[in-house]
């Protein structure tokens, strides 16, 4: 019995972790739905949770995990107000300066002449 | 989709007028005329979506006074400094080759001329031709 619980928990955790991937798949496959990733996660999670048992009981658990992940994302802003993460000072390293040849004309000139004085 | 770029060759006429009795090695601002139908200007801007490459500099005949031209970008950066311009006569098979240099979009082109000889009793104008390749979007 305990083994089953652990498997369920693992599958639910896997679902919560896969929420982003699943939601990303939905939003990219059906961009016309104009769903945010959180909402898409919640929708997919709910559907899998609701109808997944017909496929396999663990699919329902997976769906529950996805739903939990989505709810967690929804409530993140609320929980953050109560449980503020400690402020850490981060040292920002400046990336090496790169010159972007924004203009297509300039790129064409470079392509034509190679290294030239600029 | 990649933007198509057209290459257009033009020959600009650069003229510099040295005042009378000017001692040698003085700098004057030159005027740039891209086309006979356009007015000559001392400061020539490059359109923002184009890039201009100076490919060649030449004179068709010996100029008096002999001079040096200095091509600048944005009024400060020296892009190219010619040798004595009379060495650039187009019929001279040994005339110096100009290393191409680029003016990117929105850059300002100015040219300064420095006389290598003192100017006589009347003002003197030199005329130099500059071949420019314009990279311009269709």
gemmi code that builds the backbone of each chain (N, CA, C; Angstrom):
import gemmi

chains = {
    "A": [
        ("UNK", (0.836, -1.216, 0.000), (0.000, 0.000, 0.000), (0.861, 1.252, 0.000)),
        ("UNK", (1.884, 1.222, 0.825), (2.764, 2.388, 0.897), (3.510, 2.593, -0.400)),
        ("UNK", (3.887, 1.489, -1.044), (4.568, 1.587, -2.337), (3.692, 2.297, -3.350)),
        ("UNK", (2.425, 1.953, -3.309), (1.476, 2.594, -4.244), (1.410, 4.099, -4.014)),
        ("UNK", (1.400, 4.483, -2.746), (1.355, 5.912, -2.415), (2.581, 6.631, -2.945)),
        ("UNK", (3.721, 5.969, -2.767), (4.967, 6.597, -3.225), (4.931, 6.768, -4.747)),
        ("UNK", (4.471, 5.705, -5.428), (4.387, 5.801, -6.907), (3.444, 6.919, -7.308)),
        ("UNK", (2.294, 6.989, -6.620), (1.323, 8.056, -6.919), (1.938, 9.434, -6.710)),
        ("UNK", (2.668, 9.538, -5.593), (3.286, 10.819, -5.281), (4.327, 11.188, -6.353)),
        ("UNK", (5.096, 10.163, -6.751), (6.107, 10.415, -7.777), (5.463, 10.836, -9.096)),
        ("UNK", (4.394, 10.138, -9.443), (3.706, 10.463, -10.711), (3.107, 11.865, -10.632)),
        ("UNK", (2.520, 12.184, -9.469), (1.962, 13.534, -9.295), (3.062, 14.579, -9.388)),
        ("UNK", (4.188, 14.278, -8.767), (5.331, 15.204, -8.840), (5.819, 15.355, -10.264)),
        ("UNK", (5.835, 14.238, -10.978), (6.246, 14.270, -12.390), (5.278, 15.149, -13.195)),
        ("UNK", (3.989, 15.007, -12.863), (2.977, 15.825, -13.546), (3.168, 17.291, -13.266)),
        ("UNK", (3.455, 17.606, -11.990), (3.674, 19.018, -11.622), (4.891, 19.562, -12.348)),
        ("UNK", (5.908, 18.721, -12.451), (7.128, 19.155, -13.142), (6.901, 19.317, -14.631)),
        ("UNK", (6.030, 18.446, -15.170), (5.786, 18.478, -16.613), (4.758, 19.522, -17.004)),
        ("UNK", (4.225, 20.219, -15.999), (3.171, 21.201, -16.286), (3.605, 22.231, -17.325)),
        ("UNK", (4.812, 22.727, -17.159), (5.325, 23.746, -18.087), (5.413, 23.212, -19.504)),
        ("UNK", (5.907, 21.989, -19.635), (6.053, 21.387, -20.962), (4.692, 21.174, -21.612)),
        ("UNK", (3.776, 20.626, -20.807), (2.431, 20.340, -21.329), (1.735, 21.644, -21.738)),
        ("UNK", (1.830, 22.636, -20.862), (1.191, 23.922, -21.151), (1.840, 24.582, -22.362)),
        ("UNK", (3.140, 24.487, -22.436), (3.870, 25.050, -23.576), (3.452, 24.387, -24.874)),
        ("UNK", (3.270, 23.074, -24.804), (2.833, 22.356, -26.003), (1.462, 22.855, -26.455)),
        ("UNK", (0.551, 23.026, -25.471), (-0.812, 23.455, -25.820), (-0.820, 24.864, -26.411)),
        ("UNK", (-0.082, 25.760, -25.762), (-0.088, 27.155, -26.247), (0.584, 27.287, -27.604)),
        ("UNK", (1.610, 26.448, -27.849), (2.282, 26.564, -29.151), (1.513, 25.839, -30.254)),
        ("UNK", (0.793, 24.766, -29.886), (0.029, 24.025, -30.899), (-1.249, 24.774, -31.270)),
        ("UNK", (-1.859, 25.351, -30.262), (-3.104, 26.091, -30.527), (-2.958, 27.557, -30.099)),
        ("UNK", (-2.166, 28.304, -30.845), (-1.976, 29.711, -30.438), (-3.249, 30.536, -30.567)),
        ("UNK", (-4.193, 30.041, -31.395), (-5.434, 30.791, -31.587), (-6.291, 30.823, -30.319)),
        ("UNK", (-6.028, 29.891, -29.386), (-6.775, 29.898, -28.115), (-6.355, 31.067, -27.236)),
        ("UNK", (-5.172, 31.602, -27.492), (-4.635, 32.748, -26.745), (-4.651, 32.505, -25.235)),
        ("UNK", (-4.250, 31.306, -24.853), (-4.202, 30.963, -23.426), (-2.846, 31.342, -22.861)),
        ("UNK", (-2.869, 31.805, -21.617), (-1.578, 31.990, -20.955), (-1.089, 30.609, -20.553)),
        ("UNK", (0.192, 30.499, -20.276), (0.757, 29.184, -19.973), (0.154, 28.607, -18.672)),
        ("UNK", (-0.106, 29.468, -17.710), (-0.692, 28.993, -16.443), (-2.088, 28.435, -16.673)),
        ("UNK", (-2.851, 29.184, -17.448), (-4.231, 28.768, -17.710), (-4.247, 27.482, -18.531)),
        ("UNK", (-3.360, 27.397, -19.493), (-3.278, 26.192, -20.315), (-2.903, 24.991, -19.457)),
        ("UNK", (-1.975, 25.201, -18.515), (-1.573, 24.130, -17.596), (-2.745, 23.668, -16.762)),
        ("UNK", (-3.503, 24.639, -16.255), (-4.665, 24.313, -15.425), (-5.708, 23.546, -16.233)),
        ("UNK", (-5.923, 23.990, -17.458), (-6.926, 23.365, -18.321), (-6.544, 21.925, -18.651)),
        ("UNK", (-5.303, 21.756, -19.082), (-4.833, 20.414, -19.444), (-4.829, 19.511, -18.215)),
        ("UNK", (-4.346, 20.056, -17.114), (-4.302, 19.278, -15.857), (-5.685, 18.816, -15.452)),
        ("UNK", (-6.634, 19.749, -15.556), (-8.006, 19.400, -15.174), (-8.552, 18.298, -16.070)),
        ("UNK", (-8.333, 18.423, -17.384), (-8.861, 17.426, -18.326), (-8.240, 16.050, -18.088)),
        ("UNK", (-6.916, 16.057, -17.864), (-6.251, 14.764, -17.632), (-6.740, 14.153, -16.312)),
        ("UNK", (-6.890, 15.020, -15.335), (-7.342, 14.542, -14.024), (-8.769, 13.993, -14.111)),
        ("UNK", (-9.610, 14.705, -14.902), (-11.019, 14.336, -14.985), (-11.227, 13.049, -15.784)),
        ("UNK", (-10.523, 12.941, -16.902), (-10.799, 11.816, -17.803), (-9.661, 10.813, -17.893)),
        ("UNK", (-8.560, 11.082, -17.190), (-7.394, 10.205, -17.323), (-7.607, 8.815, -16.769)),
        ("UNK", (-8.531, 8.690, -15.841), (-8.729, 7.386, -15.197), (-9.215, 6.340, -16.193)),
        ("UNK", (-9.842, 6.823, -17.261), (-10.328, 5.881, -18.271), (-9.159, 5.196, -18.958)),
        ("UNK", (-8.048, 5.876, -18.994), (-6.843, 5.295, -19.608), (-6.114, 4.446, -18.584)),
        ("UNK", (-5.803, 5.053, -17.460), (-5.080, 4.366, -16.388), (-5.210, 5.215, -15.129)),
        ("UNK", (-5.325, 4.599, -13.971), (-5.456, 5.409, -12.745), (-4.289, 6.372, -12.539)),
        ("UNK", (-3.102, 5.960, -12.972), (-1.950, 6.845, -12.765), (-2.000, 8.081, -13.661)),
        ("UNK", (-2.708, 7.970, -14.785), (-2.843, 9.134, -15.673), (-3.624, 10.221, -14.938)),
        ("UNK", (-4.622, 9.786, -14.177), (-5.395, 10.738, -13.369), (-4.478, 11.432, -12.344)),
        ("UNK", (-3.614, 10.624, -11.753), (-2.668, 11.182, -10.774), (-1.720, 12.172, -11.451)),
        ("UNK", (-1.297, 11.795, -12.641), (-0.432, 12.702, -13.418), (-1.145, 14.035, -13.672)),
        ("UNK", (-2.412, 13.912, -14.074), (-3.224, 15.119, -14.327), (-3.359, 15.953, -13.069)),
        ("UNK", (-3.526, 15.267, -11.949), (-3.624, 16.001, -10.678), (-2.333, 16.772, -10.423)),
        ("UNK", (-1.228, 16.136, -10.747), (0.073, 16.806, -10.577), (0.169, 18.050, -11.433)),
        ("UNK", (-0.278, 17.915, -12.680), (-0.255, 19.082, -13.595), (-1.123, 20.197, -13.022)),
        ("UNK", (-2.294, 19.808, -12.533), (-3.222, 20.786, -11.957), (-2.614, 21.454, -10.725)),
        ("UNK", (-1.975, 20.655, -9.903), (-1.337, 21.207, -8.696), (-0.250, 22.214, -9.085)),
        ("UNK", (0.509, 21.817, -10.118), (1.560, 22.736, -10.600), (0.981, 24.049, -11.063)),
        ("UNK", (-0.150, 23.970, -11.785), (-0.790, 25.187, -12.303), (-1.336, 26.037, -11.164)),
        ("UNK", (-1.984, 25.369, -10.189), (-2.531, 26.114, -9.037), (-1.386, 26.766, -8.260)),
        ("UNK", (-0.311, 26.024, -8.129), (0.870, 26.573, -7.447), (1.378, 27.826, -8.137)),
        ("UNK", (1.347, 27.787, -9.462), (1.804, 28.956, -10.224), (0.853, 30.130, -10.033)),
        ("UNK", (-0.474, 29.814, -10.019), (-1.481, 30.867, -9.817), (-1.287, 31.564, -8.472)),
        ("UNK", (-1.049, 30.730, -7.473), (-1.009, 31.273, -6.107), (0.378, 31.752, -5.708)),
        ("UNK", (1.306, 31.669, -6.655), (2.690, 32.037, -6.331), (2.781, 33.477, -5.837)),
        ("UNK", (2.071, 34.366, -6.547), (2.159, 35.782, -6.177), (1.582, 36.025, -4.793)),
        ("UNK", (0.539, 35.225, -4.436), (-0.075, 35.402, -3.112), (0.865, 34.874, -2.024)),
        ("UNK", (1.380, 33.675, -2.271), (2.258, 33.080, -1.246), (3.535, 33.883, -1.078)),
        ("UNK", (3.982, 34.496, -2.163), (5.227, 35.269, -2.067), (5.069, 36.476, -1.151)),
        ("UNK", (3.810, 36.964, -1.047), (3.585, 38.112, -0.173), (3.801, 37.734, 1.293)),
        ("UNK", (3.438, 36.479, 1.622), (3.583, 36.035, 3.011), (4.964, 35.456, 3.279)),
        ("UNK", (5.442, 34.741, 2.297), (6.744, 34.097, 2.467), (7.742, 34.730, 1.498)),
        ("UNK", (8.199, 35.867, 1.926), (9.112, 36.569, 1.033), (10.463, 35.853, 1.030)),
        ("UNK", (10.975, 35.564, -0.132), (12.295, 34.935, -0.165), (13.355, 35.921, 0.305)),
        ("UNK", (14.383, 35.423, 0.977), (15.425, 36.349, 1.448), (16.081, 37.072, 0.276)),
        ("UNK", (16.310, 38.351, 0.518), (16.942, 39.142, -0.561), (18.437, 38.821, -0.592)),
        ("UNK", (18.855, 38.434, -1.716), (20.280, 38.117, -1.882), (20.906, 39.137, -2.814)),
        ("UNK", (22.097, 39.500, -2.471), (22.814, 40.426, -3.359), (23.528, 39.604, -4.427)),
        ("UNK", (23.159, 39.889, -5.617), (23.783, 39.160, -6.719), (24.779, 40.057, -7.431)),
        ("UNK", (25.896, 39.501, -7.707), (26.893, 40.274, -8.458), (26.663, 40.027, -9.938)),
        ("UNK", (26.437, 41.103, -10.615), (26.188, 40.957, -12.056), (27.506, 41.112, -12.805)),
        ("UNK", (27.751, 40.161, -13.640), (28.956, 40.246, -14.452), (28.582, 40.822, -15.816)),
        ("UNK", (29.358, 41.748, -16.229), (29.079, 42.378, -17.526), (29.564, 41.465, -18.645)),
        ("UNK", (28.642, 41.199, -19.525), (28.989, 40.337, -20.658), (29.971, 41.077, -21.569)),
        ("UNK", (30.844, 40.353, -22.209), (31.759, 41.034, -23.122), (31.000, 41.782, -24.210)),
        ("UNK", (31.504, 42.934, -24.537), (30.795, 43.806, -25.474), (30.786, 43.179, -26.867)),
        ("UNK", (29.595, 43.031, -27.383), (29.502, 42.515, -28.741), (28.834, 43.569, -29.608)),
        ("UNK", (29.281, 43.676, -30.802), (28.726, 44.666, -31.707), (27.733, 43.974, -32.632)),
        ("UNK", (26.520, 44.425, -32.585), (25.491, 43.824, -33.421), (25.380, 44.638, -34.711)),
        ("UNK", (25.536, 43.942, -35.798), (25.405, 44.618, -37.084), (23.930, 44.662, -37.422)),
        ("UNK", (23.256, 45.671, -36.877), (21.808, 45.709, -36.980), (21.334, 45.935, -38.409)),
        ("UNK", (22.002, 46.812, -39.093), (21.512, 47.167, -40.417), (21.855, 46.091, -41.440)),
        ("UNK", (20.854, 45.621, -42.186), (21.143, 44.636, -43.240), (22.124, 45.184, -44.272)),
        ("UNK", (22.042, 46.494, -44.509), (22.958, 47.110, -45.480), (24.399, 47.003, -44.998)),
        ("UNK", (24.568, 47.215, -43.707), (25.917, 47.136, -43.141), (26.428, 45.699, -43.189)),
        ("UNK", (25.527, 44.776, -42.918), (25.911, 43.359, -42.998), (26.318, 42.990, -44.421)),
        ("UNK", (25.563, 43.529, -45.384), (25.885, 43.248, -46.791), (27.244, 43.830, -47.152)),
        ("UNK", (27.515, 45.023, -46.623), (28.804, 45.662, -46.894), (29.940, 44.821, -46.319)),
        ("UNK", (29.713, 44.310, -45.126), (30.725, 43.454, -44.504), (30.914, 42.162, -45.288)),
        ("UNK", (29.786, 41.600, -45.740), (29.863, 40.362, -46.498), (30.638, 40.585, -47.803)),
        ("UNK", (30.491, 41.776, -48.351), (31.129, 42.076, -49.635), (32.621, 42.322, -49.473)),
        ("UNK", (32.993, 43.005, -48.398), (34.369, 43.441, -48.264), (35.173, 42.682, -47.214)),
        ("UNK", (34.481, 41.941, -46.361), (35.218, 41.278, -45.293), (35.681, 42.303, -44.300)),
        ("UNK", (36.921, 42.222, -43.913), (37.424, 43.118, -42.887), (37.778, 44.466, -43.509)),
        ("UNK", (37.065, 45.473, -43.091), (37.359, 46.814, -43.584), (37.361, 47.782, -42.417)),
        ("UNK", (37.892, 48.941, -42.659), (37.913, 49.955, -41.606), (36.511, 50.467, -41.393)),
        ("UNK", (36.117, 50.600, -40.124), (34.780, 51.126, -39.860), (34.829, 52.154, -38.753)),
    ],
    "B": [
        ("UNK", (12.043, 37.141, -43.286), (12.636, 37.110, -44.622), (13.778, 38.117, -44.681)),
        ("UNK", (14.879, 37.682, -45.238), (16.029, 38.579, -45.328), (15.736, 39.719, -46.299)),
        ("UNK", (16.155, 40.897, -45.868), (15.901, 42.075, -46.686), (16.895, 42.114, -47.842)),
        ("UNK", (16.392, 42.429, -49.028), (17.273, 42.495, -50.195), (18.030, 43.811, -50.188)),
        ("UNK", (19.299, 43.700, -50.462), (20.148, 44.891, -50.467), (20.687, 45.107, -51.876)),
        ("UNK", (20.575, 46.343, -52.306), (21.042, 46.703, -53.643), (22.371, 47.453, -53.507)),
        ("UNK", (23.249, 47.203, -54.440), (24.521, 47.926, -54.442), (24.482, 48.979, -55.544)),
        ("UNK", (24.736, 50.194, -55.181), (24.708, 51.289, -56.147), (26.053, 52.014, -56.096)),
        ("UNK", (26.684, 52.152, -57.248), (27.962, 52.869, -57.314), (27.712, 54.320, -57.692)),
        ("UNK", (28.283, 55.199, -56.937), (28.210, 56.623, -57.293), (29.617, 57.212, -57.189)),
        ("UNK", (29.799, 58.288, -57.878), (31.080, 58.994, -57.754), (30.795, 60.383, -57.231)),
        ("UNK", (31.243, 60.616, -56.037), (31.042, 61.928, -55.429), (32.207, 62.837, -55.824)),
        ("UNK", (31.895, 64.108, -55.914), (32.943, 65.090, -56.229), (33.243, 65.872, -54.945)),
        ("UNK", (34.486, 65.815, -54.553), (34.902, 66.534, -53.346), (35.738, 67.731, -53.787)),
        ("UNK", (35.293, 68.888, -53.376), (36.048, 70.097, -53.728), (36.462, 70.828, -52.462)),
        ("UNK", (37.658, 71.352, -52.507), (38.141, 72.140, -51.366), (38.734, 73.428, -51.907)),
        ("UNK", (38.301, 74.518, -51.328), (38.811, 75.823, -51.775), (39.725, 76.393, -50.696)),
        ("UNK", (40.950, 76.650, -51.106), (41.924, 77.231, -50.176), (41.947, 78.740, -50.401)),
        ("UNK", (41.845, 79.543, -49.346), (41.867, 80.999, -49.512), (43.228, 81.478, -50.045)),
        ("UNK", (43.197, 82.661, -50.614), (44.436, 83.231, -51.155), (45.466, 83.420, -50.040)),
        ("UNK", (46.698, 83.291, -50.417), (47.850, 83.518, -49.529), (47.864, 82.611, -48.291)),
        ("UNK", (47.250, 81.475, -48.425), (47.231, 80.549, -47.277), (48.583, 79.826, -47.202)),
        ("UNK", (49.198, 79.851, -46.028), (50.465, 79.122, -45.914), (50.248, 77.613, -46.071)),
        ("UNK", (51.319, 76.903, -46.243), (51.217, 75.452, -46.430), (50.725, 74.778, -45.147)),
        ("UNK", (50.185, 73.593, -45.317), (49.761, 72.709, -44.215), (48.624, 73.279, -43.359)),
        ("UNK", (47.693, 73.914, -44.025), (46.500, 74.390, -43.323), (45.315, 73.528, -43.754)),
        ("UNK", (44.406, 73.326, -42.819), (43.253, 72.478, -43.135), (42.025, 73.317, -43.444)),
        ("UNK", (41.327, 72.907, -44.468), (40.029, 73.538, -44.769), (38.990, 72.435, -44.948)),
        ("UNK", (37.748, 72.774, -44.685), (36.667, 71.798, -44.871), (36.345, 71.696, -46.350)),
        ("UNK", (36.216, 70.482, -46.821), (35.879, 70.267, -48.229), (34.375, 70.085, -48.366)),
        ("UNK", (33.892, 70.285, -49.589), (32.472, 70.058, -49.862), (32.299, 68.758, -50.628)),
        ("UNK", (31.212, 68.075, -50.336), (30.936, 66.791, -50.983), (29.682, 66.959, -51.826)),
        ("UNK", (29.789, 66.581, -53.084), (28.611, 66.637, -53.971), (28.383, 65.245, -54.538)),
        ("UNK", (27.254, 64.661, -54.177), (26.972, 63.288, -54.589), (26.518, 63.208, -56.039)),
        ("UNK", (25.853, 64.259, -56.479), (25.260, 64.243, -57.815), (25.208, 65.684, -58.320)),
        ("UNK", (25.368, 65.877, -59.631), (25.317, 67.258, -60.138), (24.000, 67.963, -59.817)),
        ("UNK", (22.927, 67.174, -59.640), (21.631, 67.801, -59.354), (21.460, 68.140, -57.873)),
        ("UNK", (22.419, 67.723, -57.073), (22.331, 68.015, -55.639), (23.366, 69.063, -55.264)),
        ("UNK", (23.033, 69.836, -54.247), (23.977, 70.859, -53.789), (25.128, 70.193, -53.031)),
        ("UNK", (26.275, 70.811, -53.129), (27.421, 70.310, -52.376), (27.229, 70.639, -50.905)),
        ("UNK", (27.707, 69.761, -50.070), (27.547, 69.982, -48.637), (28.835, 69.613, -47.903)),
        ("UNK", (29.076, 70.304, -46.807), (30.285, 70.007, -46.037), (30.099, 68.773, -45.167)),
        ("UNK", (28.856, 68.551, -44.763), (28.565, 67.391, -43.916), (27.536, 66.532, -44.636)),
        ("UNK", (27.937, 65.349, -45.005), (27.047, 64.466, -45.753), (26.584, 63.317, -44.854)),
        ("UNK", (25.295, 63.275, -44.502), (24.832, 62.160, -43.684), (24.543, 60.913, -44.532)),
        ("UNK", (24.759, 59.763, -43.943), (24.416, 58.500, -44.603), (23.002, 58.131, -44.153)),
        ("UNK", (22.085, 57.833, -45.071), (20.735, 57.427, -44.645), (20.796, 56.261, -43.654)),
        ("UNK", (19.873, 56.283, -42.712), (19.961, 55.355, -41.581), (19.909, 53.883, -41.982)),
        ("UNK", (19.243, 53.581, -43.101), (19.136, 52.171, -43.485), (20.169, 51.770, -44.550)),
        ("UNK", (21.148, 52.634, -44.774), (22.155, 52.322, -45.794), (23.540, 52.213, -45.168)),
        ("UNK", (24.454, 51.686, -45.949), (25.859, 51.694, -45.567), (26.646, 52.106, -46.803)),
        ("UNK", (27.594, 53.000, -46.607), (28.376, 53.501, -47.742), (29.824, 53.076, -47.560)),
        ("UNK", (30.381, 52.607, -48.656), (31.783, 52.184, -48.609), (32.563, 53.029, -49.619)),
        ("UNK", (33.583, 53.688, -49.137), (34.461, 54.435, -50.043), (35.457, 53.436, -50.621)),
        ("UNK", (35.413, 53.309, -51.937), (36.231, 52.289, -52.601), (37.471, 52.857, -53.276)),
        ("UNK", (37.341, 54.065, -53.790), (38.451, 54.601, -54.571), (38.450, 56.123, -54.483)),
        ("UNK", (39.630, 56.663, -54.534), (39.802, 58.124, -54.519), (40.763, 58.445, -55.657)),
        ("UNK", (40.389, 59.411, -56.492), (41.286, 59.754, -57.592), (41.069, 61.192, -58.056)),
        ("UNK", (42.031, 61.682, -58.766), (41.898, 62.989, -59.434), (42.115, 62.737, -60.924)),
        ("UNK", (41.492, 63.574, -61.730), (41.627, 63.360, -63.180), (42.830, 64.120, -63.739)),
        ("UNK", (43.287, 65.106, -62.995), (44.457, 65.875, -63.430), (45.160, 66.407, -62.187)),
        ("UNK", (46.356, 66.826, -62.368), (47.143, 67.347, -61.251), (46.453, 68.575, -60.638)),
        ("UNK", (46.436, 68.640, -59.336), (45.737, 69.725, -58.634), (46.725, 70.710, -58.021)),
        ("UNK", (46.314, 71.966, -57.997), (47.136, 73.000, -57.367), (46.293, 73.723, -56.320)),
        ("UNK", (46.697, 73.758, -55.098), (47.916, 73.144, -54.565), (47.750, 71.638, -54.351)),
        ("UNK", (48.866, 70.963, -54.316), (48.803, 69.554, -53.949), (48.316, 69.474, -52.492)),
        ("UNK", (47.567, 68.459, -52.187), (46.952, 68.428, -50.848), (46.778, 66.996, -50.365)),
        ("UNK", (46.425, 66.908, -49.118), (46.085, 65.625, -48.504), (44.626, 65.711, -48.082)),
        ("UNK", (43.885, 64.629, -48.254), (42.487, 64.618, -47.795), (42.357, 63.711, -46.586)),
        ("UNK", (41.528, 64.169, -45.673), (41.267, 63.379, -44.477), (39.765, 63.126, -44.418)),
        ("UNK", (39.382, 61.858, -44.470), (37.962, 61.497, -44.397), (37.618, 61.214, -42.942)),
        ("UNK", (36.590, 61.895, -42.467), (36.193, 61.723, -41.065), (34.783, 61.183, -40.956)),
        ("UNK", (34.548, 60.509, -39.854), (33.195, 60.024, -39.554), (32.704, 60.710, -38.287)),
        ("UNK", (31.497, 61.172, -38.336), (30.859, 61.839, -37.189), (31.724, 62.968, -36.632)),
        ("UNK", (32.389, 63.638, -37.515), (33.187, 64.836, -37.254), (34.456, 64.589, -36.437)),
        ("UNK", (34.633, 63.397, -35.958), (35.769, 63.172, -35.062), (36.701, 62.048, -35.526)),
        ("UNK", (36.122, 60.940, -35.930), (36.940, 59.759, -36.198), (37.545, 59.825, -37.601)),
        ("UNK", (38.859, 59.792, -37.658), (39.519, 59.811, -38.970), (39.447, 58.402, -39.568)),
        ("UNK", (38.788, 58.332, -40.709), (38.608, 57.026, -41.352), (39.729, 56.723, -42.336)),
        ("UNK", (40.190, 57.782, -42.994), (41.197, 57.561, -44.024), (41.937, 58.869, -44.278)),
        ("UNK", (43.207, 58.737, -44.504), (44.027, 59.899, -44.837), (44.790, 59.544, -46.112)),
        ("UNK", (44.570, 60.341, -47.118), (45.232, 60.034, -48.395), (46.691, 60.477, -48.351)),
        ("UNK", (47.409, 60.048, -49.344), (48.731, 60.625, -49.560), (48.547, 61.916, -50.343)),
        ("UNK", (49.646, 62.498, -50.821), (49.543, 63.707, -51.651), (48.650, 63.382, -52.839)),
        ("UNK", (47.629, 64.204, -53.004), (46.539, 63.853, -53.926), (46.997, 63.784, -55.385)),
        ("UNK", (48.068, 64.477, -55.712), (48.539, 64.424, -57.103), (49.138, 63.066, -57.466)),
        ("UNK", (49.345, 62.233, -56.481), (49.760, 60.860, -56.773), (48.582, 59.989, -57.193)),
        ("UNK", (47.367, 60.529, -57.041), (46.144, 59.756, -57.307), (45.560, 60.053, -58.694)),
        ("UNK", (46.388, 60.581, -59.579), (45.886, 60.858, -60.934), (45.471, 59.529, -61.563)),
        ("UNK", (44.304, 59.540, -62.134), (43.692, 58.287, -62.586), (44.534, 57.576, -63.661)),
        ("UNK", (45.326, 58.348, -64.389), (46.157, 57.738, -65.442), (47.457, 57.152, -64.879)),
        ("UNK", (47.697, 57.413, -63.607), (48.933, 56.902, -62.997), (48.761, 55.418, -62.660)),
        ("UNK", (49.491, 54.534, -63.348), (49.297, 53.114, -63.061), (49.740, 52.722, -61.647)),
        ("UNK", (50.559, 53.547, -61.048), (51.066, 53.220, -59.711), (50.345, 54.007, -58.624)),
        ("UNK", (49.136, 54.497, -58.958), (48.446, 55.318, -57.949), (48.038, 54.453, -56.752)),
        ("UNK", (48.074, 55.045, -55.576), (47.803, 54.249, -54.369), (46.402, 53.626, -54.391)),
        ("UNK", (46.328, 52.410, -53.894), (45.039, 51.725, -53.784), (44.399, 52.140, -52.459)),
        ("UNK", (43.139, 52.492, -52.525), (42.445, 52.889, -51.296), (41.824, 51.666, -50.648)),
        ("UNK", (42.193, 51.443, -49.410), (41.576, 50.362, -48.629), (40.129, 50.783, -48.331)),
        ("UNK", (39.151, 49.965, -48.743), (37.755, 50.385, -48.527), (37.452, 50.678, -47.052)),
        ("UNK", (36.664, 51.694, -46.841), (36.240, 51.981, -45.471), (34.753, 52.312, -45.460)),
        ("UNK", (34.107, 51.911, -44.360), (32.635, 51.928, -44.290), (32.120, 53.093, -43.445)),
        ("UNK", (31.071, 53.689, -43.962), (30.262, 54.600, -43.148), (28.920, 53.918, -42.937)),
        ("UNK", (28.583, 53.599, -41.716), (27.316, 52.938, -41.448), (26.167, 53.952, -41.476)),
        ("UNK", (24.947, 53.442, -41.410), (23.768, 54.298, -41.454), (23.816, 55.371, -40.378)),
        ("UNK", (23.383, 56.570, -40.730), (23.328, 57.734, -39.835), (24.688, 58.363, -39.547)),
        ("UNK", (25.735, 57.819, -40.106), (27.050, 58.431, -39.886), (27.143, 59.730, -40.691)),
        ("UNK", (27.979, 60.620, -40.207), (28.196, 61.886, -40.919), (29.562, 61.833, -41.594)),
        ("UNK", (29.569, 62.165, -42.870), (30.833, 62.158, -43.610), (31.311, 63.591, -43.762)),
        ("UNK", (32.533, 63.809, -43.380), (33.161, 65.108, -43.648), (34.554, 64.842, -44.215)),
        ("UNK", (35.014, 65.795, -44.984), (36.348, 65.671, -45.575), (37.103, 66.974, -45.311)),
        ("UNK", (38.330, 66.813, -44.877), (39.185, 67.988, -44.689), (40.349, 67.897, -45.659)),
        ("UNK", (40.723, 69.036, -46.183), (41.851, 69.071, -47.111), (42.972, 69.898, -46.493)),
        ("UNK", (44.159, 69.399, -46.659), (45.335, 70.096, -46.106), (46.289, 70.399, -47.264)),
        ("UNK", (46.538, 71.679, -47.475), (47.404, 72.043, -48.614), (48.865, 71.764, -48.282)),
        ("UNK", (49.555, 71.163, -49.212), (50.961, 70.858, -48.972), (51.866, 71.988, -49.465)),
        ("UNK", (51.243, 72.913, -50.195), (52.000, 74.070, -50.705), (51.238, 75.340, -50.338)),
        ("UNK", (51.969, 76.419, -50.254), (51.326, 77.723, -49.988), (50.468, 78.101, -51.192)),
        ("UNK", (49.375, 78.805, -50.899), (48.459, 79.211, -51.974), (48.874, 80.605, -52.462)),
        ("UNK", (48.727, 80.816, -53.758), (49.139, 82.089, -54.372), (48.182, 83.227, -54.061)),
        ("UNK", (48.226, 84.236, -54.894), (47.479, 85.476, -54.652), (45.977, 85.309, -54.809)),
        ("UNK", (45.560, 84.257, -55.492), (44.113, 84.042, -55.634), (43.728, 82.678, -55.043)),
        ("UNK", (42.487, 82.547, -54.609), (42.056, 81.269, -54.006), (42.221, 80.113, -54.997)),
        ("UNK", (42.432, 78.948, -54.450), (42.634, 77.772, -55.315), (41.690, 76.659, -54.875)),
        ("UNK", (41.118, 76.014, -55.848), (40.181, 74.915, -55.554), (40.723, 73.617, -56.131)),
        ("UNK", (40.659, 72.592, -55.343), (41.042, 71.271, -55.850), (39.778, 70.413, -55.979)),
        ("UNK", (39.801, 69.504, -56.920), (38.646, 68.631, -57.160), (39.116, 67.178, -57.128)),
        ("UNK", (38.486, 66.422, -56.265), (38.856, 65.015, -56.100), (37.593, 64.172, -56.276)),
        ("UNK", (37.746, 63.049, -56.941), (36.607, 62.154, -57.156), (36.683, 60.979, -56.185)),
        ("UNK", (35.539, 60.666, -55.621), (35.481, 59.594, -54.620), (34.427, 58.586, -55.049)),
        ("UNK", (34.873, 57.363, -55.279), (33.919, 56.323, -55.683), (33.318, 55.692, -54.424)),
        ("UNK", (32.012, 55.735, -54.364), (31.304, 55.211, -53.181), (30.365, 54.107, -53.628)),
        ("UNK", (30.378, 53.021, -52.889), (29.388, 51.956, -53.126), (28.336, 52.065, -52.034)),
        ("UNK", (27.115, 52.301, -52.477), (26.013, 52.424, -51.507), (25.312, 51.084, -51.378)),
        ("UNK", (25.174, 50.613, -50.172), (24.378, 49.410, -49.899), (23.031, 49.899, -49.390)),
        ("UNK", (22.024, 49.671, -50.207), (20.733, 50.279, -49.894), (19.616, 49.242, -50.008)),
        ("UNK", (18.649, 49.253, -49.082), (17.550, 48.287, -49.165), (16.699, 48.544, -50.409)),
        ("UNK", (16.119, 47.481, -50.937), (15.261, 47.610, -52.122), (14.003, 48.398, -51.792)),
    ],
}
model = gemmi.Model(1)
for chain_id, residues in chains.items():
    chain = gemmi.Chain(chain_id)
    for i, (resn, *xyz) in enumerate(residues, 1):
        res = gemmi.Residue()
        res.name, res.seqid = resn, gemmi.SeqId(i, " ")
        for name, pos in zip(("N", "CA", "C"), xyz):
            atom = gemmi.Atom()
            atom.name, atom.element = name, gemmi.Element(name[0])
            atom.pos, atom.b_iso = gemmi.Position(*pos), 0.0
            res.add_atom(atom)
        chain.add_residue(res)
    model.add_chain(chain)
structure = gemmi.Structure()
structure.add_model(model)
structure.setup_entities()
